[in-house]
Amino acid sequence: MSKIAFLFSGQGAQVPGMMKDIVDESSAAKEVFDTADKVLGRSISELTFNGEQEDLNLTHNTQPCMLTAEIAAFNALIEKGIKPDVVAGFSLGEYAALVAAGVLATEDALRIIQIRADAMQEAVPVGKGAMAAVTKQNAETVNALCDEVDGYVIPVNYNCPGQIVVSGENDAVDKLIEIAKGRKIRTVKLAVSAPFHCALMAPASEKLAEAFKTITFTKPTLPCYSNVDGKPYAEDADVAKQLCTQAMSPVLWEQTLRNMAEDGVDVFVEVGPGTTLSKFVSKTLGEVKIFSVNSLEGLNACIEGLR
């Protein structure tokens, strides 16, 4: 008997028009966008479906639009009778996973993700922080590179074998890229507006802690794996505390995928725009069944493949 994981994308996969064809076909998906427009008091639908890429890339817009798109795609899958056995989300995607696991109400997740987006952007002035991916290197090498730099930069996203993302002060990240280039180590500076998942996000974590006081969390109805330790949340977990930690600590994604595989998961469904997480699954676990629900075509292919 196959065990299915739903994986929810992180920031960076956003594109104008994402999930539009699914929303046109699914009333359950459309309802999520209607809810987002109402809860956030602005047209998330218009921004997501017809906005410019430049606007969608602003953290203030990216996180609520991505979360709405992911929950919409999730609802479309549920509407068709496709349900997960376990869930996980990458960074902001963890909020969609918590909705899927019944821990967070959709309305609460939307309100919190807008607070999170704005707090993260305000934590570090634009241009003062940066992130970069280091490829084809192990954790030991990436740690050593960070240690050589005079300034704050640390490994933060352990995506898959051979891909680790660093985050920190812009000058420090640039210096690391320069050192890496001299050693023929490939790096890619990421198009992000803040240095996520490092200690520079402490002010954002504090604002989240305040916001979480207004939220009711319920026990998960299925295993939801946390970015912080790569393991499922315990039934009595302090979810608010873990999400505050998540904002300023590394995403252990490779470990999450390995733990899922050890727990018997053999089918992975990426729910949301892009195929980044599908690639991470492939590079980490090799030959497993993967579906990407990033369009109506992807939704139908997933339904057909799982039935």
C-alpha positions, 0 to 999 in steps of 0.5 A: 500500500503506497503512502502519499506525502503532499509537499508545499513549495517555498518562496521563489516558485511564484509566477503570475497566473499560478493556479488560475486554470485550477481555480477556473475548474474547481469551486473549492480552489476558488473559495480559497482565493475569495477567502484570501481577498476578504481576510487580507482586505486586498485582491490576492486573486488579481495580484496572483493571476494578473500581477507583474512578476516584479510585484509578485516577487516582493515578499509582502506579496509573495508569501500570501499569494503563494500560500493562497495558491497552495491551499487552493491546489490542496483543496482541489486535490481533496475535492477530487478525493486525493488525500495525503498520509503525511505533509510538509512544506518548505519555509512558508510552505510549512504554513500550508502543510499545517492547514492541510494537517488541520493544525491551522484554519485557512483564515488564521494561516493567511493572517499570520503569513501576511504578518510574517512576510512584512516582519521578515522584510522589515527585519533587515533593510533591502540590500543589507541581506542576501542568500546564495546557493552553493552546489555540488558541495557537502555541509562540511565544505559549506561550513568551512567557506562560511567560517572563512568570511569576515562577516555574518553568513551561515548555511540555512537550507539543506535542500538535497545532496549537493545543494545548500543555501547560505544566508546573512549579510550581503557583503559577507555573502558576496565575499563567500561567492568570491572565495568559492569562485576562486576554488571553482565552486559554483554558487548562485545568488538568489533573487530574494529581498531578505536573508531568511532563516538566519539570526538576522530574522530575530525581530521577525520571530518576535513579531510572530510570537506576538501574533501567535497569541491570537491564534488557536492551534489544534492537534494534527490530524496526520503527520506534519514534518517540521523544517526545524528538525525534519520530524513530525510535530508531536501531538502536544507540540508548541507549534507557535514556538516551533514556527518562531524558531523556523523563521530564524533557523535552517530548513532541514529539507533533505533530512525531512525527505529521508525521514519520510522515506524511512516512515514508508512514504513512496509517493510525493505530490508537490502542491503549488507552483514550480517543480523545485521540491520534486527535483529535491525529492529526485536528487535525495531519494532517487527513483520514487513516484513524484507528481507536480500539481502546479496546473490543471494538467498536473492536477489531472495527471496526479489524479489519474496516476494515483487512481 
